Amino acid sequence: MGERAEHPHNVLIVSLDTVRADRLGVYGGRAETPTLSALAARGGRFSQAISNFPETCLSHQAMLTGVLPEVHGNVPAVGGSRYRGPNLAEIAAAEGYATAAFIGGVTLTDRACGFGRGFGHFDDRFPVDPADMRRPAADVTAAAARWLADRQGPWLAFVHYFDAHFPYTPQPPWDTRYDPDYDGDIDGTDAALRPYRDGGRVPSPRDLAHVLALYDGELSQLDGMLAPLLAAVDDDTIVVVTSDHGESFEHGYYFNHRAGLWDPVLRVPLIVAGPGVAPGVVVDSPVQLIDVAPTVLELAGLPRDARMQGRSQAPALRGDGAENGESPPAFSITDPWMPDPQWAARTSTHKVIVRTDGVLGYDLRRDPGEEHPLSEPPASLLRLRADYDAQVASLAAWQAPAPGPRPLGIEEQERLEALGYLAPAGTAPRPGAASGEGGADGNGQRRGPPTPPKR
Ligand SMILES: [Zn+2]
């Protein structure tokens, strides 16, 4: 028997929904994150981890399958992925692992996202307060810890925390920690921020600073909630902490993520610890969330699936100086079945964002804040669109036919509307909803240019 059979490594994947990397203390940001800093010290972190999709469901589908979001089809409209290749949980289960997922937000339930595939225990039932659409972090941690306590033999667990997602309402002391002197009127509730999220109002610099302080407070509070979960696993466990996407507080796009591809939305934490990871290693070459699945498979000693489009970053985590050769560009898209789809390609030094109202190019070395678009977007990055389309098309044989839209229950409809994922009933329907798969067909064909996004 090989080493894997004798010493299978357990796997814990933690997703902190809506957490941008640069605000976190472990990434040099203001929000204190002692738990994540300790994890990064005994493991490694990626300084440029890029989300492939700025919404919860499809980003996580990409994260656990290692294939680009568009391959999965219009999952939010139809409730499940078209992709027939395996995800991490299915591969682990086939190797004898016990698998479980603990879901903290309504957009990642099996009903909303078809995310239960491969999980022997899928814990996605919880009472939802319409004010914040989440299951409190302490409840998520407790449920996961109960399951972990019963484990004999190898296991893989996925744990999802929705607390950093809008609204930004941290508890004391985190509600005032980063802006104790604010005496204005704005707060982090849906009622206060919805006019800005919808693009109708622009916050004053002082109010914006206050809302960012509330977001940072949520990040610190969440870091504290993680500590008991990470303490429940031993050092022989592969631990991954990441996020599905960030959040925007700039570029005229406030308190939201689904219609932006700037770095505040795309750059997420990615911290990995456990056997095979050099303590304290920092990997600066760009990686993508589709790299998570192949990386975990290699670190755990599980078989790789050849269909995965991400690359294992295990060599870089070993810290032997070989950062896995030349990094391929990271590709990101906004929902291609909604109006005004955007596409982005990013290297360690440059980025392009292709929008229906024009193309934005950035030199990230001189302009990391993406505030000064280049007069000429880098042509070499624009040419990558053909590579991206070919990658999506290459898995067509593994896509089931697009199912028709499923009727949403009233309750689910209301939840998704409240989160801004669906247009309210009675307004224009989602473009993809009527035909199931709408504008992009898996071959990269797009509809004609719609109107520019609201700013
Ligand atoms: Zn999310």
Residues whose N, C-alpha, C, O or C-beta is under 5 A from the ligand:
A	BS01	ZN	D17 T18 E55 T56 D244
